Amino acid sequence: MVENTSIKQLNITLLLKQPMESLPNKKEIGEALNIPEEEVNNSLSIEVPGGNKIFAFPSQTKEFIFEPQRVRINDKSGKSIDESDIVNDFKKIFDKFIPADSVVAYGYNFDIVLSTKDEIKPADLVSDKVLKNFGKTKILESGIRITLEKDNAKFDFQLIPTGNNKQQFLHLNIHIDEHVIPEDLKKDFKKYYDEASNFYSNF
């Protein structure tokens, strides 16, 4: 049974039909997010091969990553879904830099550490049918990966060992093939986070 959860990262990703004509600079990002000019000047801006740009601001526990056909925002603050301002920041970025008709898909990623009341032994995550193929051996680590499709969304659940039998790392990726961003993005974001909760709540 899961006793505690700790959010390590929240993510919103946007996929575009065509490459952006130009990627924003840190001054433009700062203006869109209402970040003070002095902080913008002291912010981190990295350009990597392929023309990708990564921005990080001292007061923000987030990364803003621009690629020609993809935009990603990572919130590393550890805040809950209700407390995080990732959705508001995404809307500001979207409204400022992204043509509404350029969206081909969007998605979310949730990285969560699960703490359980009892130990989960590595062998507990492996079916008897699989275990018998290994004979008399000791399973040192094991995890779970499940990919499924529900409605218009593809889910990739990964339960990854941490080395502590009372902790598991859960990564959930959701890819949604929609050309329109939901009007109530906060509600949509929370809905898919709840899907993650349903996955581990009775674990």
C-alpha positions as CSV (number, residue, x, y, z in Angstrom):
1,M,0.0,0.0,0.0
2,V,1.3,3.5,-0.9
3,E,1.7,5.7,2.1
4,N,3.4,8.8,0.7
5,T,4.1,10.3,-2.7
6,S,6.7,12.8,-3.7
7,I,6.5,14.6,-7.1
8,K,9.9,15.0,-8.7
9,Q,8.9,16.6,-12.0
10,L,5.8,17.7,-13.9
11,N,5.9,18.3,-17.6
12,I,3.8,19.6,-20.4
13,T,5.0,18.9,-24.0
14,L,3.7,20.4,-27.2
15,L,4.3,19.0,-30.7
16,L,4.1,21.1,-33.8
17,K,3.3,20.4,-37.4
18,Q,6.2,22.3,-38.8
19,P,9.4,23.8,-37.4
20,M,9.1,27.2,-35.8
21,E,10.5,30.0,-38.0
22,S,12.6,31.2,-35.1
23,L,13.0,30.2,-31.5
24,P,12.6,32.9,-28.8
25,N,15.5,34.3,-26.8
26,K,15.6,34.6,-23.0
27,K,14.5,38.3,-23.0
28,E,11.3,37.3,-24.9
29,I,10.7,34.4,-22.6
30,G,11.2,36.6,-19.6
31,E,8.7,39.2,-20.9
32,A,6.1,36.4,-21.6
33,L,6.5,35.1,-18.0
34,N,6.7,38.6,-16.4
35,I,10.2,37.9,-15.0
36,P,12.2,41.0,-13.8
37,E,14.8,42.2,-16.3
38,E,17.7,41.8,-13.8
39,E,16.8,38.1,-13.2
40,V,16.5,37.5,-17.0
41,N,20.0,38.9,-17.4
42,N,21.3,36.5,-14.8
43,S,19.4,33.5,-16.2
44,L,20.8,30.4,-17.9
45,S,20.4,30.1,-21.6
46,I,21.9,27.2,-23.5
47,E,21.8,26.4,-27.2
48,V,22.5,22.8,-28.1
49,P,23.1,21.1,-31.5
50,G,20.0,21.1,-33.7
51,G,19.1,24.6,-32.7
52,N,17.4,23.6,-29.4
53,K,17.3,26.2,-26.7
54,I,17.1,25.7,-22.9
55,F,16.1,28.4,-20.5
56,A,16.2,28.4,-16.7
57,F,15.6,31.4,-14.4
58,P,16.8,31.7,-10.8
59,S,13.4,32.2,-9.2
60,Q,11.8,29.5,-11.4
61,T,12.3,25.8,-10.6
62,K,11.5,25.1,-14.2
63,E,13.1,24.5,-17.5
64,F,11.7,25.9,-20.7
65,I,13.0,23.9,-23.7
66,F,12.4,25.0,-27.3
67,E,13.1,22.7,-30.2
68,P,12.1,23.5,-33.8
69,Q,8.9,21.2,-33.6
70,R,8.6,20.7,-29.9
71,V,8.2,22.8,-26.7
72,R,8.6,21.4,-23.2
73,I,8.2,22.9,-19.8
74,N,9.5,20.9,-16.8
75,D,8.5,21.9,-13.3
76,K,11.1,20.5,-10.8
77,S,9.7,22.4,-7.7
78,G,8.1,19.3,-6.2
79,K,4.8,21.2,-5.8
80,S,1.5,19.4,-6.0
81,I,-0.7,19.6,-9.1
82,D,-2.9,22.2,-7.4
83,E,0.1,24.3,-6.3
84,S,2.2,24.2,-9.4
85,D,1.9,27.1,-11.9
86,I,3.2,25.0,-14.8
87,V,-0.2,25.3,-16.6
88,N,-0.2,29.1,-16.3
89,D,3.3,29.3,-17.6
90,F,2.5,27.0,-20.5
91,K,-0.5,29.2,-21.5
92,K,1.7,32.3,-21.5
93,I,4.3,30.6,-23.7
94,F,1.7,29.2,-26.0
95,D,-0.2,32.5,-26.4
96,K,3.0,34.4,-27.1
97,F,4.9,32.1,-29.4
98,I,2.8,29.3,-30.8
99,P,0.3,29.7,-33.6
100,A,-2.9,27.8,-32.5
101,D,-3.2,26.0,-35.8
102,S,0.3,24.6,-35.6
103,V,-0.5,22.0,-32.9
104,V,-0.3,18.3,-33.9
105,A,-0.3,16.7,-30.4
106,Y,0.4,17.5,-26.8
107,G,1.2,15.4,-23.7
108,Y,2.2,15.3,-20.1
109,N,4.8,13.5,-18.0
110,F,4.7,12.8,-14.3
111,D,7.7,11.6,-12.3
112,I,6.7,10.5,-8.8
113,V,8.5,8.6,-6.0
114,L,6.1,6.2,-4.2
115,S,6.8,5.2,-0.6
116,T,5.0,2.0,0.5
117,K,4.1,0.7,3.9
118,D,5.6,-2.7,3.2
119,E,8.6,-3.8,1.2
120,I,8.0,-4.7,-2.4
121,K,10.4,-7.5,-3.2
122,P,11.7,-7.6,-6.7
123,A,10.2,-11.0,-7.3
124,D,6.7,-9.5,-6.4
125,L,6.7,-7.6,-9.6
126,V,7.4,-10.6,-11.8
127,S,4.7,-13.2,-12.7
128,D,5.1,-16.8,-11.7
129,K,5.1,-17.7,-15.3
130,V,8.2,-15.6,-15.9
131,L,9.9,-16.5,-12.6
132,K,9.9,-20.2,-13.3
133,N,12.0,-19.6,-16.4
134,F,14.9,-18.4,-14.2
135,G,15.0,-21.4,-12.0
136,K,16.6,-21.1,-8.6
137,T,17.9,-17.6,-8.9
138,K,17.5,-14.5,-6.8
139,I,15.8,-11.5,-8.6
140,L,17.8,-8.5,-7.5
141,E,15.8,-5.7,-9.2
142,S,12.6,-5.6,-11.3
143,G,10.2,-3.1,-12.6
144,I,7.0,-2.8,-14.7
145,R,6.3,-1.1,-18.0
146,I,2.8,-1.0,-19.5
147,T,1.9,0.8,-22.6
148,L,-1.8,1.2,-23.4
149,E,-4.3,3.3,-25.4
150,K,-7.4,4.8,-23.9
151,D,-9.7,7.1,-25.9
152,N,-7.4,9.3,-27.9
153,A,-4.5,9.1,-25.5
154,K,-1.5,6.7,-25.3
155,F,-0.2,5.9,-21.8
156,D,3.3,4.7,-20.9
157,F,3.5,3.6,-17.3
158,Q,7.0,2.7,-15.9
159,L,7.6,1.5,-12.4
160,I,11.4,1.7,-11.8
161,P,13.4,0.3,-8.9
162,T,15.2,2.7,-6.7
163,G,17.4,0.3,-4.7
164,N,15.0,0.7,-1.7
165,N,12.3,-2.0,-1.5
166,K,9.9,0.5,0.2
167,Q,10.3,3.1,-2.6
168,Q,9.5,2.9,-6.3
169,F,9.9,5.5,-9.0
170,L,6.9,6.0,-11.2
171,H,7.1,7.6,-14.6
172,L,3.9,8.2,-16.6
173,N,3.9,9.6,-20.1
174,I,0.7,10.6,-21.8
175,H,0.6,11.4,-25.6
176,I,-2.6,12.9,-26.9
177,D,-3.3,13.2,-30.6
178,E,-5.3,16.4,-30.6
179,H,-4.7,19.5,-32.7
180,V,-6.4,21.8,-30.2
181,I,-5.2,22.5,-26.6
182,P,-8.1,22.0,-24.1
183,E,-9.7,25.3,-23.0
184,D,-9.5,24.1,-19.4
185,L,-5.9,22.8,-19.5
186,K,-5.6,22.7,-15.7
187,K,-8.6,20.3,-15.5
188,D,-7.1,18.2,-18.3
189,F,-3.7,18.1,-16.7
190,K,-5.2,17.0,-13.3
191,K,-7.4,14.4,-15.0
192,Y,-4.4,12.6,-16.4
193,Y,-2.5,13.0,-13.1
194,D,-5.4,11.2,-11.5
195,E,-4.8,8.4,-14.0
196,A,-1.4,8.0,-12.5
197,S,-2.9,8.0,-9.0
198,N,-5.3,5.3,-10.0
199,F,-2.4,3.2,-11.2
200,Y,-0.6,3.2,-7.9
201,S,-3.3,3.9,-5.3
202,N,-3.9,0.2,-4.6
203,F,-0.4,-0.9,-5.4
